[in-house]
């Protein structure tokens, strides 16, 4: 039980850190990413954050021999991408 919680916590916190390192807030994205090239950059950076998140979660899942870290990270990444896409469309 504790290893499951630790695996979930580590993978989700790592993902949050990757997104906060690669991107500004959704509000900032909405306000300043106006032209297509800016929007493409936001998408590039969130895909980098997704890739780093999934690799980290996969490694944690392999080490712990559990799939929950990977499953939870996929869900979190989908939520983050949806939030940033909504911001790129003009609002949350």
C-alpha positions in Angstrom: 0.0 0.0 0.0 2.7 2.5 0.9 4.7 1.7 -2.2 1.6 2.3 -4.3 1.1 5.7 -2.7 4.7 6.6 -3.0 4.7 5.6 -6.7 1.6 7.6 -7.4 2.9 10.6 -5.5 6.3 10.6 -7.1 5.0 10.2 -10.6 2.3 12.9 -10.2 4.7 15.4 -8.5 7.3 14.8 -11.2 4.7 15.4 -13.9 3.5 18.6 -12.2 7.2 19.8 -12.1 7.7 19.0 -15.8 4.7 21.0 -16.8 5.5 24.0 -14.5 9.1 24.0 -15.8 8.2 23.9 -19.5 5.1 26.1 -19.5 3.6 29.3 -18.0 0.2 29.2 -16.3 -2.9 28.6 -18.5 -3.9 32.2 -17.8 -0.6 33.4 -19.1 -1.0 31.1 -22.1 -4.5 32.5 -22.8 -3.4 36.1 -22.5 -0.1 36.0 -24.5 -0.2 33.1 -26.9 -2.2 34.8 -29.6 -0.6 34.0 -33.0 -0.2 30.6 -34.5 3.5 30.4 -33.9 3.1 31.1 -30.2 0.4 28.5 -30.0 2.7 26.0 -31.7 5.4 26.7 -29.2 3.0 26.1 -26.3 2.0 22.7 -27.9 5.6 21.8 -28.4 6.5 22.5 -24.8 3.5 20.6 -23.4 4.4 17.6 -25.5 7.9 17.7 -24.1 6.4 17.8 -20.6 4.1 14.9 -21.5 7.0 12.9 -22.8 9.1 13.5 -19.7 6.2 12.7 -17.5 5.4 9.4 -19.2 9.1 8.3 -19.2 9.4 9.0 -15.5 6.1 7.3 -14.7 7.1 4.3 -16.8 10.4 4.0 -15.0 8.7 4.3 -11.6 6.1 1.7 -12.6 8.8 -0.7 -13.8 10.8 -0.3 -10.6 7.7 -0.8 -8.4 6.2 -3.5 -10.7 2.9 -1.6 -10.6 0.9 0.1 -13.3 -0.7 2.8 -11.2 2.0 5.4 -11.5 1.7 5.3 -15.3 -2.1 5.2 -15.3 -2.3 8.2 -13.0 0.2 10.2 -15.0 -1.6 9.5 -18.2 -4.8 10.9 -16.6 -3.0 13.9 -15.3 -1.4 14.7 -18.6 -4.7 14.5 -20.4 -6.1 16.9 -17.9 -3.2 19.3 -18.3 -3.3 19.2 -22.1 -7.1 19.8 -22.1 -6.6 22.8 -19.8 -3.8 24.3 -22.1 -5.8 23.6 -25.2 -8.8 25.4 -23.7 -6.5 28.3 -22.8 -5.2 28.4 -26.4 -8.8 28.6 -27.7 -9.4 31.7 -25.6 -10.5 30.7 -22.2 -11.2 28.3 -19.4 
